Amino acid sequence: MSFARSISGGCEIFLKVVPGSSRDAIAGVLGDRLKVKVAAAPEGGKANKAVCALLASTLAVKSRDVSIIAGATSPEKTVRINSLTVEQAHQALRKFADQS
């Protein structure tokens, strides 16, 4: 699973986001990115907020520990997760990675 890497104080997760989907869900792995679908439209930061909320819920971290650090206006995003190791992220996302 190469969609995440370890950084000081947490990890980074590389995403491919599909806004305007029928529901919010993690849809597996696409290449070297975790595929995330959100119902929110890609306008006014709504989809970005939905992505952060979905990841915080899935990874059982506080929403303030999840932030988009690259790709705010692109479907390909990099998200920083504070206080979560890459191993913990892989463990929490393993079932979704097997869907691809």
N, C-alpha and C positions, 0 to 999 in steps of 0.2 A: 504494500500500500504506500505509494509514493505521493499521496495527496497532502501530506503533512510533514513539517520539519520542526525540529527543536530549536528554540531560541532562548535567550536569557529571560527567565521569569515566566516562561510559558511555551506556547507553540504557535505556529502559523499553519493555517489550512487553506489550500488552494481550491477554489470553487468554480463551477460552471453553473450560473444561475439562469433559470427559465422563469421569468415573471409572467403573470397573467394565466397561470395554470388553474386547474379546477380546485386544487387544494394545496396546502403547504406540506411538503414531504421531501425526505432525502431519497433520491431515486437511484442510488448506486454510484459507481465510479465510471467516469468517461475519460479515458487516457490517464493523465496524471492529475486529474481533478475530481473532486467530489461533486456529483450533480445534485443540485438543490432546486426544487420547484416551489414557487410561492404564488399564492393567488393575487397578491397585491400587484398593482400596475407599476411600471417603471417610471413613475413621475413623482416629483417632490420628495424623493427619498423613501417612499412607502415600501418599495420592494426591499431596499437595503435594511430598513427597520424590521421587516418580516424575516429576512434572512438571519439577522442577529438574534431575534427572539426565538426562532426555530432552533438555531444552534445552541443557544443558552439552555433551552428546555431539554434538548436531546442529550447534551453533554453534562447536564445537572450542575451548571455554573451560574453565577449571578449575571444578569444581563449587562451590568456595567463592566464585566470582564471580557466582553466580546466586542470587537471593533473592526470595522473595515479599514484596512491600511493601504490598499491599492485597488483600483478598479471601480471606484464609486459610481462611475457612469458607464461601465462596461459589464457585459455578462460574465466576464472572467475576473474574479475577485480574489484578493488575498485577505484573509481574516486572521486577526491576532486573538488568541485566547490566553488571557492571563491566568496564572496559577493552575494550569493544566499541562501535564507533560505530554509529549507526543505519544508515549506508550498508553497513557490513559485515554487519549483521543482515539487512537487506533482501536483500543478495547471497546469503547463506547460505540464506535462506528463500524465495527467488524461486520455486524449483520447486514448493514446497508451495502458494504463493499461487496458482499457475496451476491447481491442482486444483479450486478452488471453482467 
